[in-house]
Amino acid sequence: MSLNYNPKYPSIVDLREKAKQRMPPFAFEYLDGGCNEDVNLHRNRSDLQEVKLKPNYLKKHQGSSIKTKLFGIEYDAPFGIAPVGLQGLMWPNSPEILAKAAFKHNIPFILSTVTTTNIERASELTEGKAWFQLYHPAKDELRDALIQRAAAAQCPVLVILCDVPTFGFRPRDIRNGLAMPPKMSIKNILQIMGKPTWAMQTLKYGQPNFENLKPYMPKNLDLKQLGKFMDETFSGRLNEEKIKPIRDMWKGKLVLKGVASEADTEEAIRLGLDGIIVSNHGGRQLDAGESTIKPLKTIAEKYGNQIEVMMDSGLRSGPDVARAIATGAKFTFMGRSFMYGAGALGNKGGDHTIALLKVQLQQIMEQLNCENVEDLPNFLIKS
């Protein structure tokens, strides 16, 4: 496959700046921000960038491959697209843009329960390869209905969240009226008028809605009623009592996302999960917590032979992917990076971002003289 990307945007930083120019400020800040004072948002980046790799220049080199296997499936790169809520608010039709690109490049795409396209459409675009991420519903009936839909859509992996027992305190969203219940202020309307491409694309694809939840929502909810519905519908706090029925019901691979401790890893293993994603929700939930790279090393060393250990939060480049895998992750996921791509380049953004990351990762593998992704831990400089 050709790995062409637009040379005007050779980094995720470039895509972020372009996306910022094209998106209404309230939508960009929803994507870009963390929680409280953004301490853990920045810690994710700074701690990850402290990871160093050592090249082996004189070793005989047979070529480098960034392909890797996960759950018995070979992917063309060791990274995928993380679940992101309300994607269509940030850039119209972005979940479909990213699902198509993921399928084209043979990497995983994870659909969020609360994004703006539904399970069936994501499955159609990826020929049954899309993963589904479940926000735990308060009622068993809704939980069962969503899981049954994911199974009928042939989703190979179900991802459940453990890091949203409460909604993160996000000052930007509160100021912008995007907390629950949301509000569309005059200020937001003026911001939309200043971004005509975003506005025209929204007119084309329609106002973003929680498409997965439409069959279960009363019709014609106003924003205040929508906030009440969401509060009553979801209970994000997971425990053994809630996970066991899901494990019994779901016949595919089951992954726990949001793991940040050895204790939760041990519990996931005991409950029969197939994988974990070490994550702090992109720094959007617990500002006083650790960066993702910090617990990853210990978790991977102690439990990597018992459960598939993956990671998200803070990754912005091919070198970041290499750093995470060298530290112990089997696979990685990114959310913001791909949304920056969609916001910057629209329909071309998903393809561009994946191609760019593949080229970056290929370069660092060849620079290290590392032939296979699973060999990256051999190049870690241990502190």
N, C-alpha and C positions, 0 to 999 in steps of 0.2 A: 504494500500500500504506500502511495506517495505521502510523505510527511511534510507537505507544504503548509507554511503558515505565513501570515502577513508580516513582512519584515518591519513594518511601522510599529508593531507591538510585540517585541521579542522577549517580554517578561510579563509576569502577572502584575507587577507594579504598573506597567504601561496600560494594561487592560483595566486596572482599577481606576486610574486617572481618567481614561476615556469613558468608562461607565459612569463615573461621577459627573461628567459633563452632560451625559445624555439622560440621566435619571432624575426625576424630581427629588429634591433633597430629603423629603420624608421617606421615600422609598430607598434611597441610597443609605441613609443612616440606619434604617431597619436592617439592611444587609450587613453593613460595615461595623456596627457597634457591638460592644460587649455588654457587661452589666456593671452597675454601680460606678466605679471609677476606672474601669477598663484595665485594671492591674493584671488580671489573669489573661486577658486578651493579648497583652504585650509580652507577658511572661512566656506564653506558648511559643512566640517567635524567638525571643532572646535565648531561652534555654535550648531550643532546637538548634539554633545557629552556633551554639557552643560545642556541638558534637563534631568531632574531627575524624577524618579518614586518612589512612596512610597508603600511598601508591606503591606498587611493586613493579618498577619500570623494566627490569631486566629479565623477568620471568617470561618464558615462552608463551605466546598469546595466540589462541586459535580463533579469536573473535568473541564479541560480547552479545548476549541475548537478553532482552528485558522481558521475555515471556516468563510466565510463572503459573503454577497450578494452585488452585484453591478449591477445596471441597470436590476434588476430582475433575475440575474443569480447567482447561488451559486458557488463560487470558493473555492478551498481547502486551500487557503492561501490568505492573504490580500496584496499580492504583485504580480507584473507581470514583464515581460521583456519589457523594453523601446525600442523605435526605435533607431537604430544605423546605420549610413551610412557606406558604404564600408566595411561591416563586413568580406567579403571574403578576403580582403586585409590583415586584421589583423590575421585571422585564416581561412584557406580554408574550405569552406562549412559550416561555423559557423551559418549562418541564418537558415539552415535546421536542424543542430544539435539542436539549441535552440528552433525552432518551434516544433520539435518532443518531446523534453523534456517538454515544456510547455503543450502540449496536454496530455502527459502521466500523468502529475501532476495536471491537471485541473487548470491552471492559465493562464491569458491572455498573448498573444504574439503580440507585435505591430511591423508590418513590415514598414520599412522606404521606401519612394519613391526612395531613392538613395542608397539602399543596393544592394546586389549581388545575390538575387534570386527574382523571380517575384510574383505578387499577386496570380496568379493561383496556383503556386507550394505551396506557404504558406497555401493557403486555402485547397489544397489537403492533406497536411500533418496534418492539424488541423481539418479536416472535417468541414470546413466553420466557424471555431471559431476565426481565426486570425483577429486582428484589422489592419486597414491600416492608416498610417500617410502620409498626403499629404503635400509636399512642394508646395507652390502655384505657378503654372505655369504663365508665362507672357501672354500666349494666352489662350483664353476661350476654344478653341477647344481641347487643350491638357488637360486642367482641366476637361472638361466634359468627355473625353475619359477615363481618369484614374478613375474618380468617377464611371462611368458606369461599368468599369471592376471590381472595388471593390464591387459594388452592385451585379454583376453577380456571383462573387465568394462568395457571401453570408456573406461578412464581417459584423459583427453586429455593429461595431463602426468605425466611421471615425474621425481621429484626425488631426486637422489643427494647424500649427505652427504660433505663432505671435512673436517669439523672434529671428528671423533671417532676419531683414530688411537689414542687411549687413552681410558678412561673418566675423567671428571673426578674430582678428589679432593674429595669432598663430606662434610665432617665431620658434618653433621646426619644424613645417610643412614647413615653408619657407626655413629653412636651409636644410631640407631633400628633397626638391623638390616636396612636396605634396600639395602646394598651387595651385591655378588655374592660368595658365595651369600647370599640373604636369610635372615633368621631372624624367626620370630614369637615374641616374648618375652612373658612375663607382663605386663610394662609395656604392651606394645602391646594386649594383650587387654583390660586394664583401661581403656585409652583408648577402645577400641571400645565398651565397656559404657557409657561416659559420653556417647556420641553415638548415641542410639537411632534417630534417623531414618536416619543413614548405615547403621547395622547392619541395619535392616529393609529398606532398599533393596538392600543387598548380598544379603540372604536372597532377595529377590524376583528379582534378576537373576543371582544366582550369584557364586561366587568369581571374581574377575578372573583371566583367563588370557591368554597370548599367542595370540590366536585365529588370527592369520595363520600361525603356526608349528605349530599342532596337527597338521597332516597329516605333519609331518616329525619330530615329537618322540616318543621312546619313551613309552609310557603309564605312569602312576602314578609319575612322578618325585617324589622328596622334594625339599626345598628345596636341599639340598647338591648333589644330582644336577642340578637345574635350573640352578644356577650354573655347573656344569661344562659343561652343554650349551650355554649361552649363550656362554661363553668360547670353546668349540671351534667354534661355528657362525658367528661374525661376525669379520670382519677389517676394521676401519673405515678403514684407511689406503689412500687412493686415489692412483692415479698413472695415467699414460697407458696403461699395459698393462691396467689394470682398466677404464678408461673406454671405450676403443675398442670392445671387444666389446658393451658396452651401447649405444653409439651405433649400431653396426651392426644390433643386434637391435631397438631401439626405434624405431618409425616415427612416434610422436607427438612432442610437444615435450619436450625434455630440459633440465632445470634443475640447476645445481650450487648447493647450499646450504652456507653456511659460509665464503664467500669473504671475506677480510679484507685482501687485498693486490692491487696491480697485477699482480704476477707471476702469481698464480693466475687473475686475470681474463684475461690474455693467453693463458694455457694453455687456459682454457675456450673462448675464441674459436677458437684454433687447432684444437681437437679437435671443433669443430662443434656446441657446445652452443647452445641457443636462448636461455637466460637464466641469470642468477645471482641468488642471494639473498645480499646482504651481511649477514653474521650472525656473532655470536660465541656462538651456542647459548644465548642468554639469560643470558650471563655464567656459564655452568655448566661451562666447559671450561678456559679460560686466564685466570686471575685477573690476570696481568701484561700482558694484551693491551690493545688500544685498544677504546674504545666503538665501536659500529657506525656512528654518525653521522660519525665522524672520517674513515675511509677512503672512505665513501660519496661525498663531494663530489668527490674527485679521480677516483675510478673512474667516476662518472657523467659527468664532464666529458670524460674521455679516451676512454671506450669506449661511452658511451650510444647512439651511432649505429651500433654494431656488434653489440650484444647487449642484450637486455632486462635492465635493472638494477633489482632489487627489494631490499627490506630487511626484516629483522625484528630483534627484541631491544630491549626497553626501552620500547616504545610502550604508552601507557595511556589515550589519549584521542583525540578528534577533532583537537584542536590538534596533538598529536604526529604524527598522520598527515599533516596539512598541513605541519608542519615537515620531515618526511622527504621528502615529494614536492617541496617547494620546494628542498630541498638536492640533489635529483637522482634520487630513486627514482621509477620508473615505477609501482610498486605496493608495498604493504606487507602484512605478516602479523603476527599476534599469537597467542601461545599462552596465557600465563598469564592475560591479561585475560578470555578466554573461559572458561577453567577456573574462575576466580573466580566468573563468572556462573553456571556450572552448579552449583558448590558452594554458592552463596548461595541460588539460586532453583530448583534442581532442573530439572524439565522445562520451566520457563519461562525458565531462565537464558540459553539461547542466543539466543532471540528478543529478550529484554530487552537483552542486551549489544549485539547488532547494531543494534537500533533506537536505543539510546542513542548509540552511536558515530556513526551516520548523522546524528542530530539535531545532535550537537556539531560534526561536520564541516560540515554545511550552514550552521550559524550562523557559523562562522569564515570560510567562503567568502563569505557575504553581507556580513559585517563588513568584510572586505578589499575588497569590490567586485570579487571574482574570479568570472568567469562559468563557467570550465571548469577541471577538475583540472589539465590540462596547462599551464595558464597560471600555476600557483602559483609556479614559479621566478622569475617576474617580480616577485614581492612579497617575495623574500628580501632581507634587509638583509645585505650582504656585509661581512664583517669584514676 
